[in-house]
Amino acid sequence: MTPRISDVSERGIKASAEATSYFAAVIKLNERLWSPEDPEGNIVMSIAENRLTVDLIKDKLQSNLSFPDSVFFYDNTAGSAKMKSAMIGLLQHTFMKGLKLNPDNVTVSSGCGAVISNLIYCVTQPGEGIAIPAPYYPAFDFDLTCKNDAVPVAVHLSASDQPYDQQLQAASDEYLQTSGKRLVALLVTNPDNPTGTVYSEQHLLQMLKWCVQNKVHMISDEIYANSIFKPDCQFTSMAVLASGAEEHGLNPEDVKSYVHVIFGLSKDWCASGLRVGCLWTLNARIQAALQNVNAFYGVSGIAQHMIADMLEDLSFVDKYLKENKRRLGSAYDTLAGALIKAGIKFTPAAGSVFCWVDLRSALSQPTWKAERQLWEEGFVQRCGFIITPGQASHASEPGFFRICYAIVDHETILQLVQRLVGFITKSDAERQQVPLWIKKACMQKAKQEIEADPTQPAKPAFE
């Protein structure tokens, strides 16, 4: 037998790669965050998280901490009956109104990342492609490739070009020609991450028809469906469209096989730490597979019981969603107003927790290298803030950035824009100057290292 050269498998080595290109910078800047008491602290607005209404969730969960003995024992690996029923009730009460849903068609997992990974595990072979309208959520690349060896394929759809189904067919033909593999799924986030826009029913229907007619899995990530804060914006769930299969000239059995909807608590419900993601699908074979696969990704019995209790209180659900949308809209308006005042272009958003800003004019050259330099040397190292670089989201060209505004308060949003504007309006020579607050941080860090071990030279504050 040939001896193993490494103590870690190829899978393990692959899994050890960073999930996103900016994760290390997030960890570093999180060590010292901005506050009115620490005006030289860092600002981190690159995490897709909603913290604006966590007080209502916390109070509600703490108001009822009783639970039965059954939560301590094994339960259905796809989720407890109480939890699945509560999730169905939430869907029918909010963005899937009018549908008759069956709790048996829901699988509850430890976050939507687990849901996506497990679903892709069940529908792809290694090397097969997953089309994703770009720009898209940066961590999708890791979610699809870490265990499954699927291939994310960025597709830049244009609303002013050909219909979406024709654009998707062109992307499918190109992938088949270049890789010898086919596109087996289309993964769409609606409302969108990173732009905050909402797909029209017309475009969703074009995507649905192309998928079903070509036997491609239509995966609709609707984790932000209850975070639409513009009252005039119309959201349509893919499940609602799929329910009218015959009306749209589609085979109902094919629709059952190829349409899947993802949703959860991380974004709409300020509860990313509770690790609750769900999949709705009518595909019985996928349900059977997930019944086993999900045994490794279950949510604790106590968490399921407490969350189900909360969601069963529909008066609280209405109160919470109304207030959460109000706070999201207020935070977005604060950011949008500051950007408009500063003359910075951005894509108008209707939902989710993102703003997609256009900083192409701040690049030294229209290249990805220049974008990385602006982000790393300018924003992170010199200005002490982090937003998501467009390359991580597979932007069509350099110079776009994602701002996650629901993770901080209004004052921090304004501080971010102030730092951003203060830097991009400087001359190239001024940009090269190290700000005083960074010099102080370097000196303080060097002093601490010398005091800890006088025999060792101090390391640079930013490596």
Secondary structure, 3 states (H helix, E strand, C coil): CCCCCCCCCHHHHHHCCCCCCCHHHHHHHCCCECECCECCCEEECCCCCCCCCHHHHHHHHHCCCCCCHHHHCCCCCCCCHHHHHHHHHHHHHCCCCCCCCCHHHEEEECCHHHHHHHHHHHHCCCCCEEEEECCCCCCHHHHHHCCCCCEEEEECCCCCCCCHHHHHHHHHHHHHHHHCCCEEEEEEECCCCCCCCCCCHHHHHHHHHHHHHCCCEEEEECCCCCCECCCCCCCCCHHHHHHCCHHHCCCHHHHHHHEEEEEECCCCCCCHHHCCEEEEECCHHHHHHHHHHHHHCCCCHHHHHHHHHHHHCHHHHHHHHHHHHHHHHHHHHHHHHHHHHHCCEEECCCECCEEEEECHHHCCCCCHHHHHHHHHHHHHHHCCEECEEHHHHCCCCCCEEEEEHHHCCHHHHHHHHHHHHHHHCCCHHHHHCCCHHHHHHHHHHHHHHHHHCCCCCCCCCCC
